[in-house]
């Protein structure tokens, strides 16, 4: 699949070049690294991630403590008390796992916060790229940071600095 994508990209570039179309590339990683708001948003997301991870670790540590206490006391407890303690431990562990999913799951709090803080910046980058492409009559603009879609890049076709300038930033 990856080879087919690379082959398709090469053929597309060659075909567009043959028709006189213009093409260029940008490096979104470089662009985002030069936007202070993006760096601040990344730091905020990372701080929240660390804070929530500590919160979850504390809950799991409490579950572990309860389990160790239970193991030490289990031989001395009557059957109904053992079941009650086991149920308490199971409930706490379940709550910890639910908290973990709520914070770090696929649609969890971390994902939502990342979308809230970073998506508007990415949208502004896309709008700047779109405007540059329209103004410069570029048929295709590749993203160098997107992976192995380009085998060779010539610095003359890098529009990353233009995107930053269009957005009002200096590199």
C-alpha positions in Angstrom: 0.0 0.0 0.0 2.8 2.4 0.9 4.6 1.7 -2.4 1.4 2.3 -4.3 1.0 5.6 -2.6 4.5 6.7 -3.4 4.2 5.5 -7.0 0.9 7.4 -7.3 2.5 10.5 -5.9 5.4 10.3 -8.3 3.2 9.8 -11.3 0.9 12.6 -10.2 3.8 15.0 -9.8 5.2 14.0 -13.2 1.8 14.4 -14.9 1.2 17.8 -13.3 4.7 18.9 -14.3 4.1 17.8 -17.9 1.0 20.0 -18.1 2.8 23.0 -16.7 1.2 22.9 -13.3 3.0 24.3 -10.3 3.7 22.3 -7.2 5.4 23.0 -3.9 5.7 21.6 -0.4 5.5 22.7 3.2 6.7 21.3 6.4 3.8 21.6 8.9 6.0 20.4 11.7 8.4 23.3 11.1 5.5 25.7 10.7 3.8 24.6 14.0 7.2 24.7 15.8 7.4 28.4 14.9 3.9 29.4 16.2 4.1 30.4 19.8 0.4 29.7 20.4 0.9 26.2 19.2 3.8 25.7 21.6 1.7 27.1 24.5 -1.2 24.8 23.6 1.1 21.8 23.5 2.5 22.7 26.9 -1.0 23.0 28.3 -2.1 19.7 26.9 1.1 18.0 28.3 0.5 19.6 31.7 -3.1 18.3 31.8 -1.9 14.9 30.7 0.6 14.7 33.5 -1.9 15.9 36.1 -4.5 13.4 35.0 -2.0 10.6 34.9 -1.0 11.3 38.5 -4.7 11.4 39.5 -5.2 8.0 37.9 -2.1 6.6 39.5 -3.2 7.7 42.9 -6.6 6.0 42.4 -4.8 2.8 41.4 -2.4 3.1 44.3 -5.5 3.3 46.6 -6.9 0.1 45.0 -3.5 -1.6 45.5 -3.4 -0.5 49.1 -6.9 -1.8 49.7 -6.0 -5.1 48.1 -2.9 -5.6 50.2 -4.8 -4.8 53.4 -7.5 -7.3 52.3 -4.9 -10.0 51.7 -3.4 -9.5 55.1 -6.8 -9.5 56.9 -8.8 -12.0 54.7 -8.0 -15.2 56.8 -9.4 -13.4 59.9 -12.6 -12.0 58.3 -16.0 -13.7 58.2 -17.2 -14.7 54.7 -19.7 -11.8 54.4 -17.0 -9.3 55.3 -14.6 -10.8 52.8 -17.2 -10.5 50.0 -17.9 -6.9 51.0 -14.2 -6.0 50.9 -13.7 -7.8 47.6 -16.7 -5.9 46.1 -15.3 -2.6 47.4 -11.9 -3.3 45.8 -13.6 -4.3 42.5 -15.7 -1.2 42.5 -12.7 1.1 43.1 -10.7 -0.7 40.4 -13.6 -0.3 38.0 -13.9 3.4 38.8 -10.2 3.8 38.2 -10.4 2.2 34.8 -13.4 4.3 33.9 -11.5 7.5 35.0 -8.6 6.4 32.8 -10.9 5.9 29.8 -12.7 9.2 30.5 -9.4 11.1 30.6 -7.3 9.2 27.9 -9.8 7.2 25.9 -10.3 7.7 22.2 -12.9 10.5 22.8 -11.7 11.4 26.2 -10.9 14.7 27.9 -7.3 14.8 26.6 -8.5 14.4 23.0 -11.2 17.0 23.4 -8.7 19.5 25.0 -6.2 18.9 22.2 -9.0 19.5 19.6 -10.1 22.7 21.5 -6.6 24.2 21.7 -4.8 22.9 18.6 -7.5 22.5 15.9 -8.0 26.3 15.5 -4.2 26.7 14.9 -4.2 23.9 12.3 -7.2 25.5 10.6 -5.3 28.8 10.3 -2.3 27.0 8.8 -4.6 25.3 6.3 -6.3 28.6 5.4 -2.9 30.2 4.8 -1.7 27.3 2.6 -5.0 27.5 0.7 -4.5 31.2 0.1 -0.9 30.8 -1.0 -1.8 28.0 -3.3 -4.6 30.1 -4.9 -2.4 33.2 -5.2 0.6 31.2 -6.6 -1.5 29.0 -8.9 -0.1 25.8 -7.3 -1.9 22.7 -8.4 -0.5 20.6 -5.5 1.2 21.4 -2.2 2.7 18.4 -0.4 3.3 18.2 3.3 6.9 17.1 4.0 6.0 16.3 7.6 3.2 14.0 6.6 5.5 11.0 6.0 7.2 9.3 3.1 5.2 11.0 0.3 8.2 12.6 -1.2 11.6 11.0 -1.9 13.4 14.3 -2.8 12.7 17.9 -2.0 14.3 21.0 -3.4 14.4 23.9 -0.9 13.3 26.3 -3.7 9.8 24.8 -3.5 9.4 25.0 0.3 6.6 27.4 1.1 6.7 26.9 4.9 8.2 30.4 5.6 5.5 31.9 3.3 2.8 30.2 5.4 4.3 31.6 8.6 4.6 35.1 7.1 1.0 34.9 5.8 -0.1 34.1 9.3 1.9 37.0 10.7 4.9 35.1 12.2 8.6 35.5 11.7 10.9 32.5 11.8 
